[in-house]
């Protein structure tokens, strides 16, 4: 089976990286029970503490899009937007074909 993958980062305003990471970790807990979510990994950049990387794997792009419509996810997005240093950019989309953890 092939999966939809999304890999990207968000950059927080100076000194807000931990706060952003906390919001994204809350998202990972919520999404762990969402339809089609295989993986939602949050990582802090070793060279920039305000840069947070997110690696997502979903059964389909539709499952990913549906997750963004959830009220609780919209609420987390609204908490994150004010602390971002720049607008979010589209991450790298991938076709995940296998490997450890899938």
C-alpha positions in Angstrom: 0.0 0.0 0.0 1.2 3.5 -0.8 0.6 6.4 1.6 0.5 10.2 1.5 3.4 11.9 3.2 4.0 15.5 4.1 7.3 16.9 5.5 7.8 20.5 6.4 8.6 23.0 9.1 7.2 25.9 10.9 9.3 28.8 12.3 8.2 30.4 15.5 9.0 34.0 16.5 12.2 34.3 18.5 12.0 32.4 21.8 8.6 30.8 20.9 9.9 27.4 19.6 9.0 25.5 22.7 5.5 26.9 22.7 5.0 26.0 19.0 6.4 22.5 19.6 3.9 22.1 22.5 1.0 23.0 20.2 2.2 20.6 17.6 2.6 17.8 20.2 -1.0 18.4 21.2 -1.9 18.0 17.6 -0.1 14.7 17.4 -2.1 13.4 20.4 -5.3 14.4 18.8 -4.4 13.1 15.3 -3.2 9.8 16.7 -6.8 8.6 16.7 -7.8 10.3 13.5 -8.8 8.3 10.5 -5.9 7.5 8.3 -3.1 9.1 10.4 -0.1 6.7 10.4 2.5 9.0 11.8 2.8 12.6 13.1 6.3 13.3 14.3 7.3 16.6 15.8 11.0 17.5 15.9 13.1 20.5 17.0 15.8 21.7 14.6 19.2 21.3 16.2 20.5 24.5 14.6 17.5 26.7 15.2 15.4 26.2 18.4 12.5 28.1 16.8 12.2 25.9 13.8 10.0 22.9 14.3 9.8 20.1 11.7 6.7 17.9 11.2 6.6 14.6 9.4 3.2 13.2 8.6 2.1 10.0 7.0 -1.5 9.4 6.1 -3.5 6.6 4.3 -4.5 9.3 1.8 -4.4 13.0 1.0 -8.1 13.1 1.7 -7.6 11.8 5.3 -5.0 14.6 5.8 -7.4 17.3 4.4 -10.2 15.9 6.6 -8.1 16.3 9.7 -7.7 20.0 9.0 -11.5 20.4 9.1 -11.7 19.1 12.7 -12.7 21.9 15.2 -10.0 20.9 17.7 -7.3 21.1 15.0 -8.6 24.4 13.8 -8.3 25.7 17.4 -4.7 24.5 17.6 -3.9 26.2 14.3 -5.4 29.5 15.6 -3.1 29.2 18.6 0.0 28.6 16.5 -0.5 31.3 13.8 0.2 34.3 16.1 3.5 32.9 17.2 4.8 32.1 13.8 7.7 34.2 12.4 6.5 33.8 8.9 3.4 32.3 7.1 3.4 28.5 6.8 4.6 27.2 3.5 3.5 24.1 1.7 5.7 21.2 2.9 7.1 18.5 0.7 4.5 16.0 -0.5 5.6 12.4 -0.9 4.3 9.0 -1.9 5.4 6.8 1.0 6.1 3.3 -0.3 7.3 1.6 2.9 9.9 1.2 5.5 10.2 0.7 9.3 7.3 2.2 11.2 4.8 1.9 8.4 
